[in-house]
Amino acid sequence: MPLQEGTRTLEQRFTTEQLAKIIDEATIYMCACPAQVAEQIIKLRDMVRYQEDCQTRQDTDSVVHRTIATAGMRSLQILEDCLDQVLEIEGWDRATLKMPEGLRQRRDSAL
């Protein structure tokens, strides 16, 4: 579901399920970097949704919440671009979100 801030909509490149898959895959193979980016995307989405909810309340300053939501939306775009690039650079299977065999072998040899 795309996030909406005012009249802007952020189309999400990754579903929550896909982000969870990346986190699981990276954790299994001890490569925390893609997982860290995916986790921050999830947290930022939660923050933006929270700020959007606050904007509808009468007892809060909507300018503050709109400011935070807008910054969150910009940050989400940057982090989704980053994760997309990392997956491309590392050669992840984009259909299954499996980590490439080379990174798996690197983990095995480190053990």
Phi and psi in radians as a Rosetta constraint file:
Dihedral C 1 N 2 CA 2 C 2 CIRCULARHARMONIC -1.193 0.35
Dihedral N 2 CA 2 C 2 N 3 CIRCULARHARMONIC 2.551 0.35
Dihedral C 2 N 3 CA 3 C 3 CIRCULARHARMONIC -1.467 0.35
Dihedral N 3 CA 3 C 3 N 4 CIRCULARHARMONIC 2.506 0.35
Dihedral C 3 N 4 CA 4 C 4 CIRCULARHARMONIC -2.203 0.35
Dihedral N 4 CA 4 C 4 N 5 CIRCULARHARMONIC 2.307 0.35
Dihedral C 4 N 5 CA 5 C 5 CIRCULARHARMONIC -2.236 0.35
Dihedral N 5 CA 5 C 5 N 6 CIRCULARHARMONIC 1.898 0.35
Dihedral C 5 N 6 CA 6 C 6 CIRCULARHARMONIC 1.079 0.35
Dihedral N 6 CA 6 C 6 N 7 CIRCULARHARMONIC -2.096 0.35
Dihedral C 6 N 7 CA 7 C 7 CIRCULARHARMONIC -1.705 0.35
Dihedral N 7 CA 7 C 7 N 8 CIRCULARHARMONIC -0.058 0.35
Dihedral C 7 N 8 CA 8 C 8 CIRCULARHARMONIC -1.585 0.35
Dihedral N 8 CA 8 C 8 N 9 CIRCULARHARMONIC 2.459 0.35
Dihedral C 8 N 9 CA 9 C 9 CIRCULARHARMONIC -2.145 0.35
Dihedral N 9 CA 9 C 9 N 10 CIRCULARHARMONIC 2.333 0.35
Dihedral C 9 N 10 CA 10 C 10 CIRCULARHARMONIC -1.792 0.35
Dihedral N 10 CA 10 C 10 N 11 CIRCULARHARMONIC 1.958 0.35
Dihedral C 10 N 11 CA 11 C 11 CIRCULARHARMONIC -1.312 0.35
Dihedral N 11 CA 11 C 11 N 12 CIRCULARHARMONIC 2.173 0.35
Dihedral C 11 N 12 CA 12 C 12 CIRCULARHARMONIC -1.435 0.35
Dihedral N 12 CA 12 C 12 N 13 CIRCULARHARMONIC 2.256 0.35
Dihedral C 12 N 13 CA 13 C 13 CIRCULARHARMONIC -1.322 0.35
Dihedral N 13 CA 13 C 13 N 14 CIRCULARHARMONIC -0.520 0.35
Dihedral C 13 N 14 CA 14 C 14 CIRCULARHARMONIC -2.165 0.35
Dihedral N 14 CA 14 C 14 N 15 CIRCULARHARMONIC 2.337 0.35
Dihedral C 14 N 15 CA 15 C 15 CIRCULARHARMONIC -1.337 0.35
Dihedral N 15 CA 15 C 15 N 16 CIRCULARHARMONIC 2.885 0.35
Dihedral C 15 N 16 CA 16 C 16 CIRCULARHARMONIC -1.058 0.35
Dihedral N 16 CA 16 C 16 N 17 CIRCULARHARMONIC -0.647 0.35
Dihedral C 16 N 17 CA 17 C 17 CIRCULARHARMONIC -1.134 0.35
Dihedral N 17 CA 17 C 17 N 18 CIRCULARHARMONIC -0.705 0.35
Dihedral C 17 N 18 CA 18 C 18 CIRCULARHARMONIC -1.154 0.35
Dihedral N 18 CA 18 C 18 N 19 CIRCULARHARMONIC -0.704 0.35
Dihedral C 18 N 19 CA 19 C 19 CIRCULARHARMONIC -1.105 0.35
Dihedral N 19 CA 19 C 19 N 20 CIRCULARHARMONIC -0.705 0.35
Dihedral C 19 N 20 CA 20 C 20 CIRCULARHARMONIC -1.096 0.35
Dihedral N 20 CA 20 C 20 N 21 CIRCULARHARMONIC -0.677 0.35
Dihedral C 20 N 21 CA 21 C 21 CIRCULARHARMONIC -1.117 0.35
Dihedral N 21 CA 21 C 21 N 22 CIRCULARHARMONIC -0.756 0.35
Dihedral C 21 N 22 CA 22 C 22 CIRCULARHARMONIC -1.085 0.35
Dihedral N 22 CA 22 C 22 N 23 CIRCULARHARMONIC -0.769 0.35
Dihedral C 22 N 23 CA 23 C 23 CIRCULARHARMONIC -1.065 0.35
Dihedral N 23 CA 23 C 23 N 24 CIRCULARHARMONIC -0.817 0.35
Dihedral C 23 N 24 CA 24 C 24 CIRCULARHARMONIC -1.069 0.35
Dihedral N 24 CA 24 C 24 N 25 CIRCULARHARMONIC -0.838 0.35
Dihedral C 24 N 25 CA 25 C 25 CIRCULARHARMONIC -1.087 0.35
Dihedral N 25 CA 25 C 25 N 26 CIRCULARHARMONIC -0.785 0.35
Dihedral C 25 N 26 CA 26 C 26 CIRCULARHARMONIC -1.158 0.35
Dihedral N 26 CA 26 C 26 N 27 CIRCULARHARMONIC -0.637 0.35
Dihedral C 26 N 27 CA 27 C 27 CIRCULARHARMONIC -1.183 0.35
Dihedral N 27 CA 27 C 27 N 28 CIRCULARHARMONIC -0.759 0.35
Dihedral C 27 N 28 CA 28 C 28 CIRCULARHARMONIC -1.025 0.35
Dihedral N 28 CA 28 C 28 N 29 CIRCULARHARMONIC -0.718 0.35
Dihedral C 28 N 29 CA 29 C 29 CIRCULARHARMONIC -1.740 0.35
Dihedral N 29 CA 29 C 29 N 30 CIRCULARHARMONIC 0.319 0.35
Dihedral C 29 N 30 CA 30 C 30 CIRCULARHARMONIC 0.942 0.35
Dihedral N 30 CA 30 C 30 N 31 CIRCULARHARMONIC 0.773 0.35
Dihedral C 30 N 31 CA 31 C 31 CIRCULARHARMONIC -2.204 0.35
Dihedral N 31 CA 31 C 31 N 32 CIRCULARHARMONIC 1.492 0.35
Dihedral C 31 N 32 CA 32 C 32 CIRCULARHARMONIC -1.314 0.35
Dihedral N 32 CA 32 C 32 N 33 CIRCULARHARMONIC -0.294 0.35
Dihedral C 32 N 33 CA 33 C 33 CIRCULARHARMONIC -1.049 0.35
Dihedral N 33 CA 33 C 33 N 34 CIRCULARHARMONIC -0.915 0.35
Dihedral C 33 N 34 CA 34 C 34 CIRCULARHARMONIC -1.082 0.35
Dihedral N 34 CA 34 C 34 N 35 CIRCULARHARMONIC -0.597 0.35
Dihedral C 34 N 35 CA 35 C 35 CIRCULARHARMONIC -1.139 0.35
Dihedral N 35 CA 35 C 35 N 36 CIRCULARHARMONIC -0.677 0.35
Dihedral C 35 N 36 CA 36 C 36 CIRCULARHARMONIC -1.099 0.35
Dihedral N 36 CA 36 C 36 N 37 CIRCULARHARMONIC -0.727 0.35
Dihedral C 36 N 37 CA 37 C 37 CIRCULARHARMONIC -1.142 0.35
Dihedral N 37 CA 37 C 37 N 38 CIRCULARHARMONIC -0.793 0.35
Dihedral C 37 N 38 CA 38 C 38 CIRCULARHARMONIC -1.058 0.35
Dihedral N 38 CA 38 C 38 N 39 CIRCULARHARMONIC -0.729 0.35
Dihedral C 38 N 39 CA 39 C 39 CIRCULARHARMONIC -1.107 0.35
Dihedral N 39 CA 39 C 39 N 40 CIRCULARHARMONIC -0.693 0.35
Dihedral C 39 N 40 CA 40 C 40 CIRCULARHARMONIC -1.185 0.35
Dihedral N 40 CA 40 C 40 N 41 CIRCULARHARMONIC -0.600 0.35
Dihedral C 40 N 41 CA 41 C 41 CIRCULARHARMONIC -1.084 0.35
Dihedral N 41 CA 41 C 41 N 42 CIRCULARHARMONIC -0.790 0.35
Dihedral C 41 N 42 CA 42 C 42 CIRCULARHARMONIC -1.070 0.35
Dihedral N 42 CA 42 C 42 N 43 CIRCULARHARMONIC -0.778 0.35
Dihedral C 42 N 43 CA 43 C 43 CIRCULARHARMONIC -1.130 0.35
Dihedral N 43 CA 43 C 43 N 44 CIRCULARHARMONIC -0.717 0.35
Dihedral C 43 N 44 CA 44 C 44 CIRCULARHARMONIC -1.145 0.35
Dihedral N 44 CA 44 C 44 N 45 CIRCULARHARMONIC -0.687 0.35
Dihedral C 44 N 45 CA 45 C 45 CIRCULARHARMONIC -1.047 0.35
Dihedral N 45 CA 45 C 45 N 46 CIRCULARHARMONIC -0.737 0.35
Dihedral C 45 N 46 CA 46 C 46 CIRCULARHARMONIC -1.088 0.35
Dihedral N 46 CA 46 C 46 N 47 CIRCULARHARMONIC -0.734 0.35
Dihedral C 46 N 47 CA 47 C 47 CIRCULARHARMONIC -1.110 0.35
Dihedral N 47 CA 47 C 47 N 48 CIRCULARHARMONIC -0.771 0.35
Dihedral C 47 N 48 CA 48 C 48 CIRCULARHARMONIC -1.103 0.35
Dihedral N 48 CA 48 C 48 N 49 CIRCULARHARMONIC -0.761 0.35
Dihedral C 48 N 49 CA 49 C 49 CIRCULARHARMONIC -1.059 0.35
Dihedral N 49 CA 49 C 49 N 50 CIRCULARHARMONIC -0.723 0.35
Dihedral C 49 N 50 CA 50 C 50 CIRCULARHARMONIC -1.071 0.35
Dihedral N 50 CA 50 C 50 N 51 CIRCULARHARMONIC -0.793 0.35
Dihedral C 50 N 51 CA 51 C 51 CIRCULARHARMONIC -1.129 0.35
Dihedral N 51 CA 51 C 51 N 52 CIRCULARHARMONIC -0.647 0.35
Dihedral C 51 N 52 CA 52 C 52 CIRCULARHARMONIC -1.120 0.35
Dihedral N 52 CA 52 C 52 N 53 CIRCULARHARMONIC -0.696 0.35
Dihedral C 52 N 53 CA 53 C 53 CIRCULARHARMONIC -1.112 0.35
Dihedral N 53 CA 53 C 53 N 54 CIRCULARHARMONIC -0.728 0.35
Dihedral C 53 N 54 CA 54 C 54 CIRCULARHARMONIC -1.115 0.35
Dihedral N 54 CA 54 C 54 N 55 CIRCULARHARMONIC -0.571 0.35
Dihedral C 54 N 55 CA 55 C 55 CIRCULARHARMONIC -1.122 0.35
Dihedral N 55 CA 55 C 55 N 56 CIRCULARHARMONIC -0.424 0.35
Dihedral C 55 N 56 CA 56 C 56 CIRCULARHARMONIC -1.501 0.35
Dihedral N 56 CA 56 C 56 N 57 CIRCULARHARMONIC -0.194 0.35
Dihedral C 56 N 57 CA 57 C 57 CIRCULARHARMONIC -1.430 0.35
Dihedral N 57 CA 57 C 57 N 58 CIRCULARHARMONIC 2.551 0.35
Dihedral C 57 N 58 CA 58 C 58 CIRCULARHARMONIC -1.420 0.35
Dihedral N 58 CA 58 C 58 N 59 CIRCULARHARMONIC -0.360 0.35
Dihedral C 58 N 59 CA 59 C 59 CIRCULARHARMONIC -1.652 0.35
Dihedral N 59 CA 59 C 59 N 60 CIRCULARHARMONIC 0.250 0.35
Dihedral C 59 N 60 CA 60 C 60 CIRCULARHARMONIC -2.227 0.35
Dihedral N 60 CA 60 C 60 N 61 CIRCULARHARMONIC 2.862 0.35
Dihedral C 60 N 61 CA 61 C 61 CIRCULARHARMONIC -1.504 0.35
Dihedral N 61 CA 61 C 61 N 62 CIRCULARHARMONIC 1.828 0.35
Dihedral C 61 N 62 CA 62 C 62 CIRCULARHARMONIC -1.130 0.35
Dihedral N 62 CA 62 C 62 N 63 CIRCULARHARMONIC -0.448 0.35
Dihedral C 62 N 63 CA 63 C 63 CIRCULARHARMONIC -1.113 0.35
Dihedral N 63 CA 63 C 63 N 64 CIRCULARHARMONIC -0.726 0.35
Dihedral C 63 N 64 CA 64 C 64 CIRCULARHARMONIC -1.072 0.35
Dihedral N 64 CA 64 C 64 N 65 CIRCULARHARMONIC -0.844 0.35
Dihedral C 64 N 65 CA 65 C 65 CIRCULARHARMONIC -1.203 0.35
Dihedral N 65 CA 65 C 65 N 66 CIRCULARHARMONIC -0.630 0.35
Dihedral C 65 N 66 CA 66 C 66 CIRCULARHARMONIC -1.149 0.35
Dihedral N 66 CA 66 C 66 N 67 CIRCULARHARMONIC -0.684 0.35
Dihedral C 66 N 67 CA 67 C 67 CIRCULARHARMONIC -1.086 0.35
Dihedral N 67 CA 67 C 67 N 68 CIRCULARHARMONIC -0.799 0.35
Dihedral C 67 N 68 CA 68 C 68 CIRCULARHARMONIC -1.154 0.35
Dihedral N 68 CA 68 C 68 N 69 CIRCULARHARMONIC -0.771 0.35
Dihedral C 68 N 69 CA 69 C 69 CIRCULARHARMONIC -1.085 0.35
Dihedral N 69 CA 69 C 69 N 70 CIRCULARHARMONIC -0.715 0.35
Dihedral C 69 N 70 CA 70 C 70 CIRCULARHARMONIC -1.115 0.35
Dihedral N 70 CA 70 C 70 N 71 CIRCULARHARMONIC -0.766 0.35
Dihedral C 70 N 71 CA 71 C 71 CIRCULARHARMONIC -1.111 0.35
Dihedral N 71 CA 71 C 71 N 72 CIRCULARHARMONIC -0.682 0.35
Dihedral C 71 N 72 CA 72 C 72 CIRCULARHARMONIC -1.105 0.35
Dihedral N 72 CA 72 C 72 N 73 CIRCULARHARMONIC -0.705 0.35
Dihedral C 72 N 73 CA 73 C 73 CIRCULARHARMONIC -1.112 0.35
Dihedral N 73 CA 73 C 73 N 74 CIRCULARHARMONIC -0.734 0.35
Dihedral C 73 N 74 CA 74 C 74 CIRCULARHARMONIC -1.122 0.35
Dihedral N 74 CA 74 C 74 N 75 CIRCULARHARMONIC -0.727 0.35
Dihedral C 74 N 75 CA 75 C 75 CIRCULARHARMONIC -1.121 0.35
Dihedral N 75 CA 75 C 75 N 76 CIRCULARHARMONIC -0.698 0.35
Dihedral C 75 N 76 CA 76 C 76 CIRCULARHARMONIC -1.058 0.35
Dihedral N 76 CA 76 C 76 N 77 CIRCULARHARMONIC -0.744 0.35
Dihedral C 76 N 77 CA 77 C 77 CIRCULARHARMONIC -1.061 0.35
Dihedral N 77 CA 77 C 77 N 78 CIRCULARHARMONIC -0.770 0.35
Dihedral C 77 N 78 CA 78 C 78 CIRCULARHARMONIC -1.098 0.35
Dihedral N 78 CA 78 C 78 N 79 CIRCULARHARMONIC -0.817 0.35
Dihedral C 78 N 79 CA 79 C 79 CIRCULARHARMONIC -1.212 0.35
Dihedral N 79 CA 79 C 79 N 80 CIRCULARHARMONIC -0.619 0.35
Dihedral C 79 N 80 CA 80 C 80 CIRCULARHARMONIC -1.170 0.35
Dihedral N 80 CA 80 C 80 N 81 CIRCULARHARMONIC -0.683 0.35
Dihedral C 80 N 81 CA 81 C 81 CIRCULARHARMONIC -1.051 0.35
Dihedral N 81 CA 81 C 81 N 82 CIRCULARHARMONIC -0.778 0.35
Dihedral C 81 N 82 CA 82 C 82 CIRCULARHARMONIC -1.054 0.35
Dihedral N 82 CA 82 C 82 N 83 CIRCULARHARMONIC -0.853 0.35
Dihedral C 82 N 83 CA 83 C 83 CIRCULARHARMONIC -1.100 0.35
Dihedral N 83 CA 83 C 83 N 84 CIRCULARHARMONIC -0.704 0.35
Dihedral C 83 N 84 CA 84 C 84 CIRCULARHARMONIC -1.032 0.35
Dihedral N 84 CA 84 C 84 N 85 CIRCULARHARMONIC -0.778 0.35
Dihedral C 84 N 85 CA 85 C 85 CIRCULARHARMONIC -1.160 0.35
Dihedral N 85 CA 85 C 85 N 86 CIRCULARHARMONIC -0.731 0.35
Dihedral C 85 N 86 CA 86 C 86 CIRCULARHARMONIC -1.080 0.35
Dihedral N 86 CA 86 C 86 N 87 CIRCULARHARMONIC -0.792 0.35
Dihedral C 86 N 87 CA 87 C 87 CIRCULARHARMONIC -1.086 0.35
Dihedral N 87 CA 87 C 87 N 88 CIRCULARHARMONIC -0.653 0.35
Dihedral C 87 N 88 CA 88 C 88 CIRCULARHARMONIC -1.185 0.35
Dihedral N 88 CA 88 C 88 N 89 CIRCULARHARMONIC -0.847 0.35
Dihedral C 88 N 89 CA 89 C 89 CIRCULARHARMONIC -1.029 0.35
Dihedral N 89 CA 89 C 89 N 90 CIRCULARHARMONIC -0.783 0.35
Dihedral C 89 N 90 CA 90 C 90 CIRCULARHARMONIC -1.386 0.35
Dihedral N 90 CA 90 C 90 N 91 CIRCULARHARMONIC -0.261 0.35
Dihedral C 90 N 91 CA 91 C 91 CIRCULARHARMONIC 1.444 0.35
Dihedral N 91 CA 91 C 91 N 92 CIRCULARHARMONIC 0.571 0.35
Dihedral C 91 N 92 CA 92 C 92 CIRCULARHARMONIC -1.141 0.35
Dihedral N 92 CA 92 C 92 N 93 CIRCULARHARMONIC 2.578 0.35
Dihedral C 92 N 93 CA 93 C 93 CIRCULARHARMONIC -1.273 0.35
Dihedral N 93 CA 93 C 93 N 94 CIRCULARHARMONIC 1.979 0.35
Dihedral C 93 N 94 CA 94 C 94 CIRCULARHARMONIC -1.272 0.35
Dihedral N 94 CA 94 C 94 N 95 CIRCULARHARMONIC -0.405 0.35
Dihedral C 94 N 95 CA 95 C 95 CIRCULARHARMONIC -1.329 0.35
Dihedral N 95 CA 95 C 95 N 96 CIRCULARHARMONIC -0.715 0.35
Dihedral C 95 N 96 CA 96 C 96 CIRCULARHARMONIC -1.838 0.35
Dihedral N 96 CA 96 C 96 N 97 CIRCULARHARMONIC -0.222 0.35
Dihedral C 96 N 97 CA 97 C 97 CIRCULARHARMONIC 1.005 0.35
Dihedral N 97 CA 97 C 97 N 98 CIRCULARHARMONIC 0.704 0.35
Dihedral C 97 N 98 CA 98 C 98 CIRCULARHARMONIC -1.595 0.35
Dihedral N 98 CA 98 C 98 N 99 CIRCULARHARMONIC 2.435 0.35
Dihedral C 98 N 99 CA 99 C 99 CIRCULARHARMONIC -1.180 0.35
Dihedral N 99 CA 99 C 99 N 100 CIRCULARHARMONIC 2.522 0.35
Dihedral C 99 N 100 CA 100 C 100 CIRCULARHARMONIC -1.143 0.35
Dihedral N 100 CA 100 C 100 N 101 CIRCULARHARMONIC 2.625 0.35
Dihedral C 100 N 101 CA 101 C 101 CIRCULARHARMONIC -0.977 0.35
Dihedral N 101 CA 101 C 101 N 102 CIRCULARHARMONIC -0.658 0.35
Dihedral C 101 N 102 CA 102 C 102 CIRCULARHARMONIC -1.034 0.35
Dihedral N 102 CA 102 C 102 N 103 CIRCULARHARMONIC -0.695 0.35
Dihedral C 102 N 103 CA 103 C 103 CIRCULARHARMONIC -1.250 0.35
Dihedral N 103 CA 103 C 103 N 104 CIRCULARHARMONIC -0.578 0.35
Dihedral C 103 N 104 CA 104 C 104 CIRCULARHARMONIC -1.138 0.35
Dihedral N 104 CA 104 C 104 N 105 CIRCULARHARMONIC -0.736 0.35
Dihedral C 104 N 105 CA 105 C 105 CIRCULARHARMONIC -1.148 0.35
Dihedral N 105 CA 105 C 105 N 106 CIRCULARHARMONIC -0.639 0.35
Dihedral C 105 N 106 CA 106 C 106 CIRCULARHARMONIC -1.020 0.35
Dihedral N 106 CA 106 C 106 N 107 CIRCULARHARMONIC -0.738 0.35
Dihedral C 106 N 107 CA 107 C 107 CIRCULARHARMONIC -1.125 0.35
Dihedral N 107 CA 107 C 107 N 108 CIRCULARHARMONIC -0.792 0.35
Dihedral C 107 N 108 CA 108 C 108 CIRCULARHARMONIC -1.073 0.35
Dihedral N 108 CA 108 C 108 N 109 CIRCULARHARMONIC -0.693 0.35
Dihedral C 108 N 109 CA 109 C 109 CIRCULARHARMONIC -1.256 0.35
Dihedral N 109 CA 109 C 109 N 110 CIRCULARHARMONIC -0.451 0.35
Dihedral C 109 N 110 CA 110 C 110 CIRCULARHARMONIC -1.270 0.35
Dihedral N 110 CA 110 C 110 N 111 CIRCULARHARMONIC -0.443 0.35
